[in-house]
Amino acid sequence: MSNRANTLVHAWMETPTQGVCELAHDWRARQQPPLRISGGAHMKLARVTDLSFGLESGYFVTRRGRIFFFLPRAPTRAGESAPPEAIYLAGDFNGWGDAIGREEWKLCPASLDRQPVLMWSGDAQPFLAHPSKRFKFVTQSGRWLEVPINSSSVTDENGNRNRVVDPDRSGLHLFSFTLSEPIDLTQSWRMYWQGGETDHSVPLRMGTFFHALKTDLPLGARIENGDTVFRLFAPRATSVELCLQETDEPDSPVSRYSLERCDEEDLGDASVWEITAAGNLHGWRY
């Protein structure tokens, strides 16, 4: 597939400085895809590792046309006498259950990025076909291993969930990127695909790290040392305003105050805005 036919699909941050972007199709050119971040931020691109892609998909394909199916395995423990149960690769390409007990479909112990795995490898071409080939891992006793619900799995007409090999997205469609500075959460970021008549772009979404942000600082309105402290957790705010009203009467005046962001090193605490108002304001509306 030509690079011109490719484009950017998703981009998200996994930490304040690192993220992943997803292309519509595998990128097989030697040069990196023409991507940039809004605001002129410096970005360094690298391919997502085979291990990272394979942990979700169950397989990866190399540039030399080899396909590897694998599962993570626990290290062998001292004192174990019985060998672990054999696991086989089964799917549309070998009759599913017919693969059980056949040595040519057995996963073997191996190491991938220094992680212990069970692996099967072979020529990728028979698996890179349309319609996409479905597969699963099955034990010697006929127990089918659970398939995660993600973009690399499908449900058949009988309600069975299977993994699937996407011939156009074999792991070479994912790139990790690193920013020279932590991302400013108060800004709206986009990633651009440069080329053609116009630049295509997608929003840069915040990932797990953002949704895990929290603070142990007490929030809301609290009486502290005779004064009233107002705190709000707002990681993406550029400003916060407090409106105070002594009563709910229509002609009661409303006072407005700007909150300040906490000056803290912890990203969660730094997402808190606060202001201290003189006196005990119990019963006031805000």
Backbone torsions as a table, in degrees:
resi	resn	phi	psi	omega
1	MET	NA	136.8	-178.4
2	SER	-73.4	151.2	179.1
3	ASN	-65.4	-26.9	-178.2
4	ARG	-66.0	-28.8	-178.5
5	ALA	-80.0	-8.6	-177.7
6	ASN	-84.9	167.4	177.0
7	THR	-163.0	176.0	-177.7
8	LEU	-94.3	135.2	-177.4
9	VAL	-109.0	-52.9	-178.1
10	HIS	-140.2	157.3	172.4
11	ALA	-151.3	133.7	-178.8
12	TRP	-147.9	155.5	178.9
13	MET	-95.8	132.2	176.0
14	GLU	-100.3	-24.6	172.7
15	THR	-139.9	175.0	178.4
16	PRO	-62.9	-16.0	-178.9
17	THR	-122.8	-9.3	-175.1
18	GLN	-128.4	145.1	-180.0
19	GLY	-152.6	-174.6	-179.0
20	VAL	-136.7	140.5	174.3
21	CYS	-122.8	147.6	-174.8
22	GLU	-120.8	127.6	177.4
23	LEU	-94.7	161.6	-179.6
24	ALA	-67.5	-30.9	-177.7
25	HIS	-141.7	167.4	175.3
26	ASP	-55.9	143.4	176.8
27	TRP	-109.1	110.8	-173.8
28	ARG	-110.1	2.9	178.3
29	ALA	-73.8	155.0	179.7
30	ARG	-70.5	-38.3	179.3
31	GLN	-77.8	159.4	-179.5
32	GLN	-74.4	154.2	178.8
33	PRO	-63.9	151.2	-174.7
34	PRO	-79.1	77.9	-176.3
35	LEU	-114.9	149.5	174.2
36	ARG	-150.8	159.3	179.5
37	ILE	-102.7	144.4	177.8
38	SER	-62.3	155.7	177.4
39	GLY	81.8	3.0	178.0
40	GLY	74.2	16.2	179.5
41	ALA	-64.3	139.5	179.0
42	HIS	-75.9	131.3	-175.1
43	MET	-132.7	134.1	176.7
44	LYS	-111.5	125.3	-176.9
45	LEU	-99.6	148.4	173.6
46	ALA	-153.9	150.9	177.9
47	ARG	-68.3	142.3	173.3
48	VAL	-65.4	139.1	-176.6
49	THR	-66.4	154.6	177.2
50	ASP	-58.5	-37.7	-179.2
51	LEU	-64.0	-45.1	-178.2
52	SER	-61.7	-45.8	179.4
53	PHE	-67.9	-43.6	-175.1
54	GLY	-67.6	-29.1	179.2
55	LEU	-61.4	-29.3	178.5
56	GLU	-92.7	-39.5	-172.3
57	SER	-92.3	-26.4	-176.2
58	GLY	89.0	-0.8	-179.1
59	TYR	-157.6	166.6	167.6
60	PHE	-154.6	159.9	-177.5
61	VAL	-122.1	136.4	179.8
62	THR	-93.1	166.6	178.6
63	ARG	-65.1	-22.9	-178.5
64	ARG	-88.3	10.0	173.9
65	GLY	82.5	24.2	175.2
66	ARG	-105.5	142.9	176.6
67	ILE	-114.1	140.1	-179.2
68	PHE	-124.4	123.5	171.8
69	PHE	-103.8	135.9	-177.8
70	PHE	-154.6	161.4	174.9
71	LEU	-133.1	141.9	172.8
72	PRO	-64.3	148.5	176.9
73	ARG	-132.7	147.7	177.8
74	ALA	-75.5	142.5	177.4
75	PRO	-60.6	148.1	178.7
76	THR	-65.4	131.4	-178.4
77	ARG	-93.3	144.9	178.7
78	ALA	-64.1	136.0	177.7
79	GLY	93.4	-6.8	179.0
80	GLU	-72.1	129.5	-177.7
81	SER	-98.6	-45.3	-177.4
82	ALA	-85.4	132.7	177.2
83	PRO	-67.9	150.1	179.0
84	PRO	-63.8	155.7	-178.8
85	GLU	-65.7	139.1	179.9
86	ALA	-66.1	146.1	178.6
87	ILE	-124.2	140.3	-175.6
88	TYR	-123.4	152.2	172.9
89	LEU	-88.6	126.4	-177.9
90	ALA	-137.1	147.7	179.6
91	GLY	179.1	-161.7	-179.3
92	ASP	-60.3	-22.2	-171.9
93	PHE	-90.4	-8.5	-178.4
94	ASN	-144.0	21.7	175.6
95	GLY	80.8	19.0	177.5
96	TRP	53.3	-105.7	-176.2
97	GLY	-60.5	-20.1	178.2
98	ASP	-64.7	-16.8	-177.8
99	ALA	-77.0	-20.1	-176.9
100	ILE	-61.7	127.4	178.7
101	GLY	86.5	-6.3	-179.8
102	ARG	-90.7	120.1	-173.6
103	GLU	-58.7	-32.7	-176.6
104	GLU	-69.1	-13.3	179.3
105	TRP	-113.0	9.4	-178.3
106	LYS	-80.2	136.2	175.1
107	LEU	-79.5	136.7	-176.1
108	CYS	-114.8	151.3	177.7
109	PRO	-60.8	137.2	179.7
110	ALA	-156.4	-179.8	177.6
111	SER	-128.4	134.8	179.2
112	LEU	-132.8	118.3	-175.0
113	ASP	50.7	40.8	178.0
114	ARG	69.0	12.5	177.6
115	GLN	-105.2	133.6	179.1
116	PRO	-70.1	131.0	-179.0
117	VAL	-139.3	165.6	166.1
118	LEU	-106.2	129.9	-167.9
119	MET	-138.3	147.6	170.3
120	TRP	-129.9	138.7	179.5
121	SER	-135.7	154.9	178.9
122	GLY	-173.4	-176.2	177.9
123	ASP	-64.5	128.7	-175.4
124	ALA	-74.0	-26.0	-170.6
125	GLN	-54.8	-44.9	-179.6
126	PRO	-63.2	-20.0	-177.1
127	PHE	-95.3	-15.5	-176.0
128	LEU	-97.8	68.1	-175.6
129	ALA	-130.8	165.0	174.2
130	HIS	-111.4	133.1	-1.9
131	PRO	-69.4	162.7	-175.9
132	SER	-60.5	143.2	179.4
133	LYS	-80.9	129.6	176.3
134	ARG	-92.0	151.2	178.8
135	PHE	-155.5	164.3	176.1
136	LYS	-150.1	167.4	172.2
137	PHE	-107.3	137.9	-175.7
138	VAL	-137.0	144.0	-178.0
139	THR	-85.8	168.7	178.3
140	GLN	-57.3	-33.6	-179.0
141	SER	-84.7	2.9	176.4
142	GLY	89.0	17.5	177.5
143	ARG	-89.0	120.7	-179.2
144	TRP	-84.5	125.7	-176.5
145	LEU	-73.0	144.4	-176.3
146	GLU	-61.5	143.7	-180.0
147	VAL	-109.8	126.0	179.5
148	PRO	-69.2	151.5	176.9
149	ILE	-86.5	105.6	177.9
150	ASN	-156.4	-170.9	-175.5
151	SER	-70.5	-12.1	-179.4
152	SER	-101.9	22.1	178.7
153	SER	-139.7	155.2	-178.8
154	VAL	-140.0	158.9	176.3
155	THR	-109.4	130.6	-178.3
156	ASP	-86.4	-176.3	-175.0
157	GLU	-66.8	-16.7	179.7
158	ASN	-99.0	6.4	179.4
159	GLY	85.1	6.4	178.7
160	ASN	-82.9	133.8	179.3
161	ARG	-96.1	127.5	-177.8
162	ASN	-126.8	153.6	169.3
163	ARG	-75.7	162.9	-178.6
164	VAL	-144.6	141.5	175.0
165	VAL	-92.7	116.8	177.5
166	ASP	-93.1	110.8	-175.9
167	PRO	-64.4	-19.9	-179.4
168	ASP	-95.8	-9.6	-176.2
169	ARG	-139.8	78.5	-172.7
170	SER	-103.0	17.6	-177.8
171	GLY	112.2	-24.3	179.0
172	LEU	-80.8	4.4	178.5
173	HIS	-98.2	1.0	-177.6
174	LEU	-113.0	135.5	176.7
175	PHE	-131.6	138.0	171.1
176	SER	-93.4	154.6	177.7
177	PHE	-140.5	151.0	180.0
178	THR	-126.3	130.7	178.3
179	LEU	-93.8	148.4	-178.7
180	SER	-70.3	-23.1	179.0
181	GLU	-136.6	152.1	177.4
182	PRO	-57.2	143.7	-177.6
183	ILE	-68.6	141.3	177.2
184	ASP	-84.1	110.6	-174.8
185	LEU	-67.7	-17.0	-178.2
186	THR	-81.3	-8.7	-177.9
187	GLN	-101.2	155.1	172.6
188	SER	-93.1	121.4	-174.9
189	TRP	-110.4	149.6	175.5
190	ARG	-137.9	153.4	172.3
191	MET	-111.7	136.0	-174.2
192	TYR	-112.7	140.5	168.7
193	TRP	-99.7	113.6	-175.4
194	GLN	-92.0	134.9	178.6
195	GLY	141.0	157.8	-178.0
196	GLY	76.9	-162.2	-176.3
197	GLU	-74.1	-34.1	-179.6
198	THR	-136.1	158.1	176.7
199	ASP	-82.8	126.0	173.4
200	HIS	-88.1	143.7	-179.2
201	SER	-143.3	158.0	175.3
202	VAL	-133.4	152.1	177.7
203	PRO	-67.3	143.4	175.9
204	LEU	-88.4	106.8	-174.0
205	ARG	-88.3	151.6	177.6
206	MET	-86.8	133.5	-175.9
207	GLY	-97.0	-148.2	-172.3
208	THR	-57.6	-39.7	-176.5
209	PHE	-59.1	-38.6	-177.9
210	PHE	-69.7	-44.0	-178.5
211	HIS	-71.4	-15.3	177.8
212	ALA	-92.0	-3.9	179.7
213	LEU	-60.4	138.5	177.3
214	LYS	-157.6	170.2	177.4
215	THR	-140.7	150.4	174.4
216	ASP	-96.4	0.0	177.8
217	LEU	-68.4	138.6	177.3
218	PRO	-65.5	132.6	-175.6
219	LEU	-108.3	169.7	179.7
220	GLY	88.2	-151.8	178.5
221	ALA	-106.9	125.6	-177.2
222	ARG	-137.0	144.0	175.3
223	ILE	-88.5	119.0	-179.9
224	GLU	-132.1	119.6	178.4
225	ASN	55.0	38.1	176.2
226	GLY	84.9	-7.8	177.1
227	ASP	-110.5	172.2	-178.8
228	THR	-113.2	120.5	-179.4
229	VAL	-103.6	127.4	177.8
230	PHE	-109.5	127.4	178.8
231	ARG	-133.1	142.3	178.7
232	LEU	-137.0	135.2	176.4
233	PHE	-91.2	111.5	-175.4
234	ALA	-147.7	81.2	-174.2
235	PRO	-59.9	-32.3	-172.9
236	ARG	-103.4	5.7	-179.4
237	ALA	-73.2	146.0	173.0
238	THR	-99.6	-19.4	174.6
239	SER	-162.7	153.2	177.6
240	VAL	-135.4	134.2	-179.5
241	GLU	-119.5	134.2	176.8
242	LEU	-100.0	128.5	175.8
243	CYS	-110.3	124.1	-177.5
244	LEU	-116.5	136.9	177.9
245	GLN	-140.7	125.2	-174.2
246	GLU	-67.1	-38.8	178.0
247	THR	-134.0	174.1	178.7
248	ASP	-96.9	16.4	176.0
249	GLU	-67.1	142.6	-177.3
250	PRO	-56.6	-33.8	-176.6
251	ASP	-94.9	7.7	178.7
252	SER	-70.7	126.7	-176.4
253	PRO	-66.1	149.5	178.1
254	VAL	-111.5	125.8	177.6
255	SER	-103.2	140.9	-177.6
256	ARG	-120.7	137.2	-178.5
257	TYR	-137.3	142.7	177.8
258	SER	-89.6	128.5	175.5
259	LEU	-81.3	155.5	177.6
260	GLU	-114.3	144.8	178.0
261	ARG	-71.6	138.1	179.1
262	CYS	-61.2	138.8	179.0
263	ASP	-92.5	80.4	-176.5
264	GLU	-128.5	151.7	177.8
265	GLU	-76.9	-35.6	179.9
266	ASP	-66.7	129.9	-175.3
267	LEU	-62.8	-33.2	178.2
268	GLY	-67.6	-47.3	179.5
269	ASP	-67.5	-32.3	178.7
270	ALA	-71.0	-9.2	177.6
271	SER	-89.6	3.0	-179.0
272	VAL	-96.1	135.2	175.1
273	TRP	-108.4	142.1	-176.3
274	GLU	-150.4	161.1	173.3
275	ILE	-157.1	146.0	177.4
276	THR	-110.5	122.2	177.9
277	ALA	-102.0	137.3	-177.5
278	ALA	-65.8	135.5	173.5
279	GLY	91.1	167.3	178.2
280	ASN	-86.7	109.9	-174.7
281	LEU	-101.6	28.0	177.5
282	HIS	-55.3	128.5	-179.8
283	GLY	95.2	-12.9	177.4
284	TRP	-74.6	153.3	176.0
285	ARG	-90.7	142.0	177.8
286	TYR	-150.3	NA	NA
